[in-house]
Amino acid sequence: MKKWFVIILCGISSVAFSQRLTLEDAIKKTLENNFDIVSASQSAEVARLLNNPGNAGMLPTISLNGNASYGLNALRQEFSNGLTVNNNSVSNRVFGAGASLDWVIFDGLRMFAVKKRLSDQEDQAYLIEKQQMITSVSQVIQVYTALASETQRYQMLQKTVAYFDELVFFAENRLQNGTGNKQEVLQAKTDRNAQRSLLLRQAAAINSLKIQLCVLMNTDPVLSINVDSSIVINRSLVLEESVSNASQNNPAVLIAEKNVSVFKNALREQNSFQMPRISVNLGYNYNYSGSSAGFALFNQTNGLVAGARLAFPIFDGWQVRRNISVAKVQKKTADLSLGFTRRKIESDVRIAFEQYKNLLEVLALEEENILLAEENMNIAAQRYKTGTGTLIESRAAALTYSDAITRYTLAQSETKAAETTLLEISGQLIR
């Protein structure tokens, strides 16, 4: 398995203590255990094992052989001089052994085309492995970021629940001292229960994301893991650099380039069948045969054997011609696929960058808005405590803050996802 360097450009802060899972740890476990990555790695290992000179037909074949037999027969012979031989127990013995070497020394350069194709297929398999690693790492980053964002939202919702607890407390006090009414108390309790319901739903969403993260890491589902809730966005990505990196590093482009080379060598393989084939052989043989009757009691031969063979194709029903035509079509298709892949990846990078840039602007607005909403909620709470404000004002401020939380955390996770997608397509996530 080739080693790839993972570029962690996600910017999620790390706090180390027990039960905390950092993004770096999550990515490491994914690279080690993720089923899709392991499967792609095994396929790459198979391609590596297949890429050898012997499989390409460059090496000779050497074999040893031997044989032995024993027979017992009845013999009757009549000669012209009137002599007759009868023997009911004639034994026959045959032994043989040999070694041979066969080597194709010229096959129209087919062996070199096969070796190059096998090398390209090995490189292609490692690129597929890298592509799967990039996909899995991207998924981990996005799920981890979503989990961090939802955890942050949970913490902010706790503030909202505490705020409504205070509103209930002050509404009940105002009811007791005669400055309020029961409707305020009921409204405050209804709003507090609604926020508590949101908090419970948020906890369920967090647990669901934890299970998704464990699936990606191929570990047992553990709900007790904690992640870092602080998310830092990389705001310095540049379009021209992303487009350039995509053309050089995107696995889909590199795989398509290797595919062109594979079919180019496949065409060379088919052309080689129009060329003569020359092979040589060398051997050593030993043979022994013996009989207990007859003129010769045994016969023994041994020695070296050498030879060469030339084969030139004349006519095969135009099979080679058809195979060459098919290979040319496949090569042309691979060329077209490469051009399409390059254009599509460039388009994907530009679309991803536009989304990334737009979400950065949205995030900037929501970062400002969450601060304004929190300050407004605190002022409304203080006014309600001192009796200069109303429950309606405080309630509206709290609900505005709650909506701002949702939009802010959503903008964070969406911007992080857009950044990760852009890095994934431009080939900058793993190098």
C-alpha positions as CSV (number, residue, x, y, z in Angstrom):
1,M,0.0,0.0,0.0
2,K,1.4,3.3,-1.0
3,K,1.7,6.0,1.7
4,W,-0.2,9.2,1.2
5,F,0.1,12.3,3.2
6,V,-3.1,13.7,4.6
7,I,-3.2,17.5,4.5
8,I,-5.5,18.5,7.4
9,L,-6.7,21.9,6.3
10,C,-9.9,21.8,8.2
11,G,-8.8,24.0,11.1
12,I,-10.8,22.4,13.9
13,S,-9.2,23.2,17.2
14,S,-7.9,20.4,19.4
15,V,-8.3,19.9,23.1
16,A,-6.8,16.7,24.5
17,F,-8.4,15.0,27.3
18,S,-10.0,11.6,28.0
19,Q,-12.9,10.5,25.8
20,R,-12.2,13.3,23.3
21,L,-11.8,12.4,19.6
22,T,-9.9,14.9,17.5
23,L,-10.3,15.2,13.8
24,E,-6.8,13.9,13.3
25,D,-7.6,10.8,15.3
26,A,-10.8,10.2,13.3
27,I,-9.0,10.5,10.0
28,K,-6.2,8.2,11.2
29,K,-8.7,5.5,12.3
30,T,-10.6,5.9,9.0
31,L,-7.4,5.4,6.9
32,E,-6.6,2.3,8.9
33,N,-10.0,0.7,9.2
34,N,-12.4,2.0,6.6
35,F,-13.8,-1.0,4.6
36,D,-13.8,0.9,1.3
37,I,-10.2,2.0,1.7
38,V,-9.1,-1.5,2.8
39,S,-10.9,-3.1,-0.2
40,A,-9.2,-0.6,-2.6
41,S,-5.9,-1.3,-1.0
42,Q,-6.3,-5.0,-1.5
43,S,-7.1,-4.4,-5.2
44,A,-4.0,-2.3,-5.5
45,E,-1.9,-5.1,-4.0
46,V,-3.4,-7.6,-6.5
47,A,-2.4,-5.2,-9.4
48,R,1.1,-5.0,-7.9
49,L,1.5,-8.8,-7.8
50,L,0.3,-9.1,-11.4
51,N,2.9,-6.6,-12.6
52,N,5.9,-8.8,-13.1
53,P,8.1,-9.8,-16.1
54,G,6.9,-13.4,-16.0
55,N,3.3,-12.4,-16.3
56,A,4.2,-10.3,-19.3
57,G,5.8,-13.3,-21.1
58,M,9.4,-12.0,-20.8
59,L,10.9,-15.0,-18.9
60,P,11.5,-18.6,-20.0
61,T,9.6,-21.6,-18.8
62,I,11.7,-24.4,-17.3
63,S,10.2,-27.8,-16.5
64,L,11.4,-31.2,-15.3
65,N,9.7,-34.4,-16.2
66,G,10.1,-38.1,-15.6
67,N,8.4,-41.4,-16.2
68,A,8.7,-45.0,-15.3
69,S,6.7,-48.2,-16.1
70,Y,7.0,-51.9,-15.5
71,G,5.3,-54.6,-17.4
72,L,5.0,-58.4,-17.3
73,N,3.9,-60.1,-20.5
74,A,3.7,-63.5,-22.1
75,L,5.9,-63.9,-25.2
76,R,5.6,-66.3,-28.1
77,Q,8.0,-65.9,-31.1
78,E,8.5,-68.1,-34.2
79,F,11.5,-67.6,-36.4
80,S,12.1,-68.5,-40.1
81,N,14.6,-71.2,-39.1
82,G,11.9,-73.0,-37.2
83,L,12.9,-71.8,-33.8
84,T,10.1,-71.1,-31.4
85,V,10.3,-69.1,-28.1
86,N,7.6,-69.3,-25.5
87,N,8.0,-67.3,-22.3
88,N,5.1,-66.5,-20.0
89,S,7.0,-64.1,-17.7
90,V,8.8,-61.5,-19.8
91,S,9.4,-58.3,-17.9
92,N,9.7,-54.8,-19.5
93,R,11.1,-51.8,-17.8
94,V,11.0,-48.2,-19.2
95,F,12.5,-45.2,-17.4
96,G,12.9,-41.6,-18.6
97,A,13.8,-38.2,-17.2
98,G,14.4,-34.8,-18.7
99,A,14.7,-31.1,-18.3
100,S,13.5,-28.5,-20.9
101,L,13.7,-24.7,-21.3
102,D,11.4,-22.8,-23.6
103,W,11.9,-19.1,-24.2
104,V,10.0,-16.7,-26.6
105,I,12.7,-14.3,-27.7
106,F,10.5,-12.3,-30.1
107,D,6.8,-11.9,-30.2
108,G,6.3,-8.7,-32.1
109,L,7.2,-6.7,-29.0
110,R,4.0,-7.8,-27.3
111,M,5.8,-8.7,-24.1
112,F,6.9,-5.1,-23.7
113,A,3.4,-3.7,-24.4
114,V,2.0,-6.1,-21.8
115,K,4.5,-5.1,-19.2
116,K,3.8,-1.4,-19.8
117,R,0.0,-2.1,-19.5
118,L,0.5,-4.0,-16.3
119,S,2.5,-1.1,-14.9
120,D,-0.2,1.3,-15.9
121,Q,-2.9,-0.8,-14.3
122,E,-0.9,-1.0,-11.1
123,D,-0.6,2.8,-11.0
124,Q,-4.2,3.0,-11.8
125,A,-5.1,0.8,-8.9
126,Y,-3.1,2.9,-6.5
127,L,-4.8,6.0,-7.9
128,I,-8.2,4.4,-7.3
129,E,-7.0,3.6,-3.7
130,K,-6.0,7.3,-3.3
131,Q,-9.4,8.4,-4.7
132,Q,-11.2,6.2,-2.2
133,M,-9.0,7.6,0.6
134,I,-9.9,11.2,-0.5
135,T,-13.6,10.3,-0.6
136,S,-13.5,8.7,2.9
137,V,-11.4,11.5,4.4
138,S,-13.8,14.1,3.0
139,Q,-16.8,12.2,4.4
140,V,-15.1,12.0,7.8
141,I,-14.3,15.7,7.8
142,Q,-17.8,16.7,6.9
143,V,-19.5,14.3,9.4
144,Y,-17.0,15.4,12.1
145,T,-17.7,19.1,11.3
146,A,-21.4,18.5,11.3
147,L,-21.1,16.8,14.7
148,A,-19.0,19.7,16.0
149,S,-21.5,22.2,14.6
150,E,-24.5,20.4,16.2
151,T,-22.6,20.1,19.5
152,Q,-22.0,23.9,19.4
153,R,-25.7,24.4,18.6
154,Y,-26.6,22.2,21.6
155,Q,-24.4,24.3,23.9
156,M,-26.1,27.5,22.6
157,L,-29.5,26.0,23.0
158,Q,-28.7,25.3,26.6
159,K,-28.3,29.1,27.0
160,T,-31.7,29.6,25.5
161,V,-33.3,27.1,27.9
162,A,-31.6,28.8,30.8
163,Y,-32.8,32.1,29.5
164,F,-36.4,30.9,29.4
165,D,-36.0,29.4,32.9
166,E,-35.2,32.9,34.1
167,L,-38.3,34.3,32.2
168,V,-40.5,31.7,34.0
169,F,-39.0,32.6,37.3
170,F,-39.5,36.3,36.9
171,A,-43.0,35.8,35.4
172,E,-44.0,33.8,38.5
173,N,-42.5,36.5,40.8
174,R,-44.4,39.2,39.0
175,L,-47.6,37.2,39.3
176,Q,-47.1,36.8,43.0
177,N,-46.4,40.6,43.6
178,G,-49.4,41.6,41.4
179,T,-47.4,43.2,38.6
180,G,-47.9,40.3,36.2
181,N,-50.6,37.9,35.1
182,K,-51.0,34.2,34.6
183,Q,-50.9,34.4,30.8
184,E,-47.2,35.6,31.0
185,V,-46.4,32.6,33.2
186,L,-48.1,30.1,30.9
187,Q,-46.5,31.7,27.8
188,A,-43.0,31.6,29.4
189,K,-43.5,27.9,30.4
190,T,-44.7,27.0,26.9
191,D,-41.7,28.6,25.3
192,R,-39.3,27.0,27.8
193,N,-40.8,23.5,27.0
194,A,-40.5,24.2,23.3
195,Q,-36.8,25.0,23.8
196,R,-36.3,21.9,25.9
197,S,-37.9,19.8,23.1
198,L,-35.4,21.3,20.7
199,L,-32.6,20.4,23.0
200,L,-33.8,16.8,23.2
201,R,-34.0,16.6,19.4
202,Q,-30.6,18.1,19.2
203,A,-29.2,15.4,21.4
204,A,-30.7,12.8,19.2
205,A,-29.2,14.4,16.1
206,I,-25.7,14.4,17.8
207,N,-26.0,10.7,18.7
208,S,-26.9,9.9,15.1
209,L,-23.9,11.8,13.8
210,K,-21.6,10.0,16.3
211,I,-22.9,6.6,14.9
212,Q,-22.2,7.8,11.3
213,L,-18.7,8.8,12.3
214,C,-18.1,5.4,13.9
215,V,-19.3,3.6,10.7
216,L,-16.8,5.6,8.6
217,M,-14.0,4.7,11.1
218,N,-15.3,1.1,11.0
219,T,-15.4,0.9,14.8
220,D,-18.1,-0.1,17.2
221,P,-20.7,2.7,17.7
222,V,-19.7,4.7,20.8
223,L,-22.0,7.5,21.9
224,S,-19.7,8.7,24.7
225,I,-17.1,10.2,22.3
226,N,-16.8,14.0,22.4
227,V,-15.5,16.2,19.6
228,D,-14.1,19.7,19.5
229,S,-16.9,22.1,18.9
230,S,-14.8,25.0,17.7
231,I,-14.6,25.1,13.9
232,V,-12.1,27.3,12.0
233,I,-12.8,27.9,8.3
234,N,-9.9,28.2,5.8
235,R,-10.8,31.5,4.1
236,S,-7.8,31.8,1.8
237,L,-8.5,29.3,-1.0
238,V,-7.8,30.8,-4.5
239,L,-9.7,29.8,-7.7
240,E,-6.7,29.8,-10.1
241,E,-4.7,27.6,-7.7
242,S,-7.5,25.2,-7.2
243,V,-8.1,24.8,-11.0
244,S,-4.3,24.2,-11.5
245,N,-4.1,21.7,-8.7
246,A,-7.2,19.8,-10.0
247,S,-5.6,19.3,-13.4
248,Q,-2.5,17.9,-11.8
249,N,-3.7,16.1,-8.7
250,N,-7.3,15.1,-9.1
251,P,-7.4,11.2,-9.1
252,A,-10.2,11.1,-11.7
253,V,-8.1,13.0,-14.2
254,L,-5.0,10.9,-13.4
255,I,-7.0,7.6,-13.7
256,A,-8.3,8.8,-17.1
257,E,-4.8,9.5,-18.2
258,K,-3.6,6.1,-17.2
259,N,-6.6,4.6,-18.9
260,V,-5.5,6.2,-22.2
261,S,-2.0,4.6,-21.7
262,V,-3.6,1.2,-20.9
263,F,-5.6,1.1,-24.2
264,K,-2.6,2.5,-26.1
265,N,-0.6,-0.5,-25.0
266,A,-3.6,-2.8,-25.6
267,L,-3.5,-1.7,-29.2
268,R,0.3,-2.4,-29.4
269,E,-0.5,-5.9,-28.1
270,Q,-3.0,-6.6,-30.9
271,N,-0.6,-5.2,-33.5
272,S,2.1,-7.7,-32.3
273,F,0.0,-10.6,-33.4
274,Q,0.7,-9.6,-37.0
275,M,4.4,-10.1,-36.4
276,P,6.4,-13.3,-36.5
277,R,7.1,-15.2,-33.3
278,I,10.5,-16.7,-32.5
279,S,11.2,-19.1,-29.7
280,V,14.1,-21.3,-28.7
281,N,14.2,-24.5,-26.6
282,L,16.9,-26.4,-24.9
283,G,16.6,-29.7,-23.1
284,Y,18.4,-32.7,-21.7
285,N,16.8,-36.2,-21.9
286,Y,17.6,-39.6,-20.5
287,N,15.7,-42.7,-21.6
288,Y,16.1,-46.4,-20.6
289,S,14.1,-49.4,-21.8
290,G,14.9,-53.0,-20.9
291,S,13.4,-56.4,-21.5
292,S,14.1,-59.9,-20.2
293,A,13.6,-61.4,-23.7
294,G,14.5,-60.4,-27.2
295,F,17.7,-59.6,-29.0
296,A,18.5,-56.4,-26.9
297,L,18.2,-56.6,-23.2
298,F,18.2,-52.9,-22.7
299,N,18.3,-49.7,-24.7
300,Q,19.6,-46.4,-23.2
301,T,19.9,-42.9,-24.7
302,N,20.8,-39.5,-23.1
303,G,21.9,-36.1,-24.4
304,L,21.2,-32.5,-25.1
305,V,18.5,-31.3,-27.4
306,A,18.3,-27.7,-28.8
307,G,16.0,-26.1,-31.3
308,A,14.3,-23.0,-32.5
309,R,10.8,-22.3,-33.9
310,L,9.6,-19.6,-36.2
311,A,5.8,-18.9,-36.6
312,F,4.4,-16.3,-38.9
313,P,0.7,-15.7,-39.1
314,I,-0.8,-15.9,-42.6
315,F,-4.6,-16.0,-42.1
316,D,-6.8,-16.4,-39.0
317,G,-10.2,-15.4,-40.4
318,W,-9.4,-11.7,-39.9
319,Q,-9.6,-12.1,-36.1
320,V,-6.5,-10.0,-35.5
321,R,-7.8,-7.3,-37.8
322,R,-11.1,-7.2,-35.9
323,N,-9.2,-7.0,-32.5
324,I,-7.1,-4.2,-33.8
325,S,-10.2,-2.3,-34.9
326,V,-11.8,-2.8,-31.5
327,A,-8.6,-1.6,-29.7
328,K,-8.5,1.5,-31.8
329,V,-12.1,2.3,-30.9
330,Q,-11.4,1.7,-27.2
331,K,-8.3,4.0,-27.4
332,K,-10.3,6.8,-29.1
333,T,-13.0,6.4,-26.4
334,A,-10.4,6.7,-23.7
335,D,-9.1,9.9,-25.3
336,L,-12.6,11.4,-25.4
337,S,-13.2,10.3,-21.8
338,L,-10.0,12.1,-20.7
339,G,-11.0,15.3,-22.4
340,F,-14.4,15.2,-20.9
341,T,-13.1,14.3,-17.4
342,R,-10.7,17.3,-17.5
343,R,-13.5,19.7,-18.5
344,K,-15.9,18.3,-15.9
345,I,-13.4,18.5,-13.1
346,E,-12.6,22.1,-14.0
347,S,-16.3,22.9,-14.0
348,D,-16.8,21.2,-10.7
349,V,-13.9,23.2,-9.2
350,R,-15.4,26.5,-10.4
351,I,-18.9,25.5,-9.1
352,A,-17.4,24.4,-5.8
353,F,-15.4,27.6,-5.5
354,E,-18.4,29.8,-6.2
355,Q,-20.4,28.0,-3.5
356,Y,-17.5,28.2,-1.1
357,K,-17.1,32.0,-1.7
358,N,-20.8,32.6,-1.4
359,L,-21.0,30.6,1.9
360,L,-18.1,32.6,3.3
361,E,-20.2,35.8,2.9
362,V,-23.2,34.1,4.4
363,L,-21.1,32.9,7.4
364,A,-19.7,36.4,7.9
365,L,-23.2,37.8,8.2
366,E,-24.3,35.0,10.5
367,E,-21.2,35.5,12.7
368,E,-22.2,39.2,13.2
369,N,-25.9,38.3,13.5
370,I,-25.4,35.8,16.3
371,L,-23.5,38.4,18.4
372,L,-26.2,41.0,17.8
373,A,-29.0,38.5,18.7
374,E,-27.2,37.4,21.9
375,E,-26.7,41.0,23.0
376,N,-30.3,41.9,22.2
377,M,-31.5,38.9,24.2
378,N,-29.4,40.0,27.2
379,I,-30.7,43.5,27.1
380,A,-34.3,42.3,26.8
381,A,-33.7,40.0,29.8
382,Q,-32.3,42.8,31.9
383,R,-35.2,45.1,30.9
384,Y,-37.7,42.4,31.9
385,K,-35.9,41.9,35.3
386,T,-36.1,45.6,36.1
387,G,-39.8,45.8,35.0
388,T,-39.1,48.2,32.1
389,G,-39.6,45.5,29.5
390,T,-42.3,43.1,28.6
391,L,-42.4,39.3,28.3
392,I,-43.3,39.8,24.6
393,E,-40.0,41.7,24.0
394,S,-37.9,39.1,25.9
395,R,-39.7,36.2,24.2
396,A,-39.1,37.7,20.7
397,A,-35.4,38.4,21.5
398,A,-34.9,34.8,22.7
399,L,-36.6,33.3,19.7
400,T,-34.6,35.5,17.4
401,Y,-31.4,34.3,19.2
402,S,-32.6,30.7,18.8
403,D,-33.2,31.2,15.0
404,A,-29.8,32.9,14.8
405,I,-28.2,29.8,16.4
406,T,-29.7,27.6,13.8
407,R,-28.6,29.8,10.9
408,Y,-25.1,30.3,12.3
409,T,-24.3,26.6,13.0
410,L,-25.8,25.7,9.6
411,A,-23.7,28.3,7.8
412,Q,-20.6,26.9,9.7
413,S,-21.2,23.3,8.6
414,E,-22.1,24.2,5.1
415,T,-19.1,26.5,4.6
416,K,-16.8,23.8,6.0
417,A,-18.4,21.2,3.7
418,A,-17.9,23.5,0.7
419,E,-14.3,24.1,1.7
420,T,-13.7,20.3,2.0
421,T,-15.4,19.6,-1.3
422,L,-13.3,22.2,-3.0
423,L,-10.1,20.7,-1.5
424,E,-11.3,17.2,-2.5
425,I,-12.0,18.1,-6.1
426,S,-8.8,20.1,-6.5
427,G,-6.7,17.2,-5.2
428,Q,-5.4,19.1,-2.1
429,L,-6.9,16.9,0.6
430,I,-4.4,14.1,0.3
431,R,-1.0,14.3,-1.4
